[in-house]
């Protein structure tokens, strides 16, 4: 009976946290599919000041604006987008709206998940969670931004060079374009979490810092295999664009893991000496 009450208490807490998350995510999603953002300028004290305001539009909404930006900045000039399926345009708007909602709401999601987990964690685990929260979010945003602005456009440019070399029409379906662009960019954001993963395992005592440098060859091979799997072409260039940052991030995480162990060992050595004095 006591175990049942404990389980019901946990489920009740999960329900409460999910409702709190929904209160933030649902309005963002609703805005993305019902409003767009318009720019204007107002005159204030003799100066023109740019201002953005929402405008209700079910069809040309914020998701459609994001899609148009993606099609202009990610695809090479001359590539034509085709709406192959009847409902592709609607599905794409929903897909973009959901992704933007998750990205914008991620700090709140992390806060609520952390608040749910903290009571069940040990002190060192709570300290680690607080320590890596901001860096993990910043690295994910940085990686995704690099993927959106640099890696994905370069990959499309390279792929359509193959299309041009074969004398084919540069055409792509909107569903394929959006799905590939979003997943590819997000994958690069996940890759940037690698140093956090390495550091966290060492700080929790699961993996020694020396193990990361000892097995560096396996890490390099794993980065190359991951890059080969996730990239769509066989040129090797896009594979290296994924693999090389992964290697650098891996060694960066190994460095901070070793630094943490040195500082921890130094503190453990100094404390007994100070106590003896």
C-alpha positions in Angstrom: 0.0 0.0 0.0 2.8 2.4 0.9 4.5 1.6 -2.5 1.3 2.3 -4.3 0.9 5.7 -2.5 4.5 6.5 -3.4 4.0 5.6 -7.1 0.8 7.7 -7.2 2.7 10.6 -5.7 5.4 10.3 -8.3 2.8 10.1 -11.1 1.0 13.2 -9.7 4.3 15.1 -9.7 5.0 14.1 -13.3 1.5 15.2 -14.2 2.0 18.6 -12.5 5.4 19.2 -14.3 3.9 18.2 -17.7 1.0 20.7 -17.2 3.5 23.4 -16.3 5.6 22.6 -19.4 2.4 22.6 -21.6 1.4 26.1 -20.2 4.6 27.4 -21.9 4.8 25.3 -25.0 1.2 25.4 -26.2 1.1 29.3 -26.5 4.4 29.3 -28.4 3.1 26.6 -30.8 -0.2 28.3 -31.3 1.6 31.6 -32.1 3.8 29.8 -34.7 0.8 28.6 -36.7 -1.5 31.5 -36.3 0.6 34.7 -36.4 3.5 36.1 -38.3 6.0 38.8 -37.4 6.0 42.1 -39.3 8.7 44.8 -39.2 8.0 48.5 -39.2 9.7 51.7 -38.1 8.4 54.3 -35.8 9.7 57.8 -35.2 10.7 58.6 -31.7 12.4 61.9 -30.7 13.4 62.4 -34.3 14.9 59.0 -34.8 13.6 56.0 -36.8 13.3 53.0 -34.4 12.7 49.5 -35.9 9.8 47.6 -34.3 8.3 44.1 -34.7 4.7 43.3 -34.1 2.5 40.1 -34.5 -0.1 39.9 -37.3 -2.8 37.2 -37.4 -2.4 35.0 -40.5 -3.3 31.3 -40.6 -1.5 30.7 -43.9 1.5 32.9 -44.0 2.4 32.4 -40.3 5.7 32.4 -38.4 6.4 28.8 -39.5 6.0 29.8 -43.2 8.4 32.7 -42.5 11.0 30.3 -41.1 10.5 28.0 -44.1 11.1 30.9 -46.6 14.2 31.9 -44.7 15.5 28.3 -44.9 14.8 28.0 -48.6 16.6 31.2 -49.4 19.6 30.7 -47.1 20.1 27.0 -47.3 19.5 26.0 -50.9 21.8 27.0 -53.8 20.5 29.5 -56.3 18.4 27.9 -59.0 17.1 25.0 -57.0 13.3 24.6 -57.2 11.2 23.4 -54.4 8.1 21.2 -55.2 5.1 20.5 -53.1 4.8 16.8 -54.0 2.1 15.6 -51.5 -1.2 17.4 -51.0 -0.7 18.0 -47.3 3.1 18.6 -47.4 2.8 22.3 -46.8 0.6 21.9 -43.8 2.8 19.1 -42.3 5.9 21.2 -42.9 4.4 24.2 -41.0 3.5 21.9 -38.1 7.0 20.4 -38.1 8.7 23.7 -38.1 6.4 25.1 -35.4 7.0 22.1 -33.2 10.8 22.3 -33.5 10.8 26.1 -32.8 8.5 25.5 -29.9 10.9 22.9 -28.4 13.9 25.1 -28.9 12.4 28.2 -27.4 10.9 26.2 -24.6 13.9 24.1 -23.8 15.2 26.2 -20.9 11.8 25.8 -19.2 11.7 22.1 -20.0 15.1 21.6 -18.5 14.1 23.6 -15.4 11.0 21.5 -14.9 12.8 18.2 -15.5 15.6 19.2 -13.2 13.1 20.3 -10.5 11.5 16.8 -10.8 14.8 14.9 -10.6 16.6 17.0 -7.9 14.9 15.4 -4.9 16.0 11.9 -6.0 19.6 12.9 -6.7 22.7 12.8 -4.4 24.4 16.1 -3.6 27.2 15.6 -6.2 24.7 14.8 -8.9 22.7 17.9 -8.0 25.8 20.1 -8.1 26.7 18.6 -11.5 23.3 19.2 -12.9 23.4 22.9 -11.9 27.0 23.2 -13.2 26.3 21.8 -16.7 22.9 23.2 -17.4 23.9 26.5 -18.9 27.0 25.2 -20.8 25.0 22.3 -22.3 22.2 24.7 -23.5 24.8 27.1 -24.9 26.7 24.4 -26.7 23.5 22.9 -28.2 22.4 26.3 -29.5 25.9 27.0 -30.9 26.1 23.7 -32.7 22.6 24.0 -34.1 23.4 27.6 -35.3 26.6 26.4 -37.0 24.6 23.6 -38.6 21.9 26.0 -39.9 24.2 28.8 -41.1 27.2 26.8 -42.4 27.1 23.0 -42.5 23.6 22.4 -44.0 23.9 25.1 -46.8 27.4 23.7 -47.7 26.0 20.2 -47.8 23.2 21.2 -50.1 25.6 23.1 -52.3 27.8 20.0 -52.6 24.9 17.6 -53.3 23.5 19.8 -56.1 26.9 19.9 -57.8 26.4 16.2 -58.3 23.0 16.9 -59.7 24.4 19.5 -62.1 27.2 17.2 -63.2 24.7 14.6 -64.3 22.6 17.1 -66.2 19.6 16.7 -64.0 17.1 19.4 -63.0 17.9 20.9 -59.6 14.6 20.0 -57.9 13.8 18.8 -54.4 10.5 18.1 -52.6 9.7 20.5 -49.7 9.2 17.6 -47.3 12.6 16.1 -48.0 14.2 19.5 -47.8 12.8 20.5 -44.5 13.2 17.1 -42.8 16.8 16.8 -43.9 17.7 20.4 -43.0 16.2 20.3 -39.5 17.5 16.8 -38.6 21.0 17.6 -40.0 21.2 20.9 -38.1 19.9 19.4 -34.9 22.4 16.5 -35.2 25.2 19.0 -35.2 23.7 20.6 -32.0 23.7 17.2 -30.3 27.3 16.6 -31.4 28.3 19.7 -29.5 27.0 18.1 -26.3 29.9 15.6 -26.4 32.3 17.5 -24.1 29.5 17.8 -21.5 28.9 14.0 -21.7 32.6 13.3 -21.3 33.0 15.7 -18.4 29.9 14.5 -16.6 30.9 10.8 -16.7 34.3 11.6 -15.2 32.8 13.9 -12.5 30.4 11.2 -11.5 33.3 8.7 -11.2 32.0 6.4 -13.9 34.9 6.9 -16.3 38.5 7.9 -15.3 39.9 10.9 -17.1 42.9 8.9 -18.3 40.5 6.5 -20.1 39.4 9.3 -22.5 43.0 9.9 -23.8 43.9 6.2 -23.6 41.2 5.3 -26.1 41.5 8.3 -28.4 41.9 6.1 -31.4 38.5 4.5 -30.9 37.0 8.0 -30.4 38.5 9.2 -33.7 37.2 6.0 -35.5 33.7 6.5 -33.9 33.6 10.1 -35.1 34.5 9.1 -38.6 31.8 6.3 -38.6 29.2 8.7 -37.2 30.1 11.3 -39.8 29.9 8.7 -42.6 26.4 7.5 -41.4 24.8 10.9 -41.0 26.1 12.5 -44.2 24.2 11.7 -47.4 27.1 11.9 -49.9 30.2 9.8 -50.5 32.6 12.7 -51.1 34.1 12.5 -47.6 34.0 16.3 -47.3 30.8 16.5 -45.4 31.8 13.5 -43.3 34.9 15.4 -42.1 32.8 18.5 -41.4 31.0 16.4 -38.8 33.9 14.2 -37.7 36.6 16.9 -37.1 34.4 19.0 -34.8 33.5 15.8 -32.9 37.2 15.0 -32.4 37.9 18.5 -31.2 35.0 18.4 -28.8 36.0 15.0 -27.5 39.5 16.1 -26.7 38.1 19.3 -25.2 35.9 17.3 -22.9 38.8 15.0 -22.0 40.9 18.1 -21.1 38.3 19.4 -18.7 37.7 16.0 -17.2 41.5 15.6 -16.5 41.5 19.2 -15.1 38.7 18.3 -12.7 40.4 15.2 -11.5 43.7 17.1 -10.9 41.8 19.8 -8.9 39.9 17.1 -6.9 43.1 15.2 -6.1 44.8 18.4 -5.0 41.9 19.3 -2.7 41.9 15.8 -1.2 45.7 16.1 -0.5 45.5 19.5 1.0 42.6 18.9 3.4 44.3 16.2 5.6 47.5 18.3 5.8 45.5 21.4 7.0 43.6 19.2 9.5 46.9 17.9 10.9 48.2 21.4 11.5 
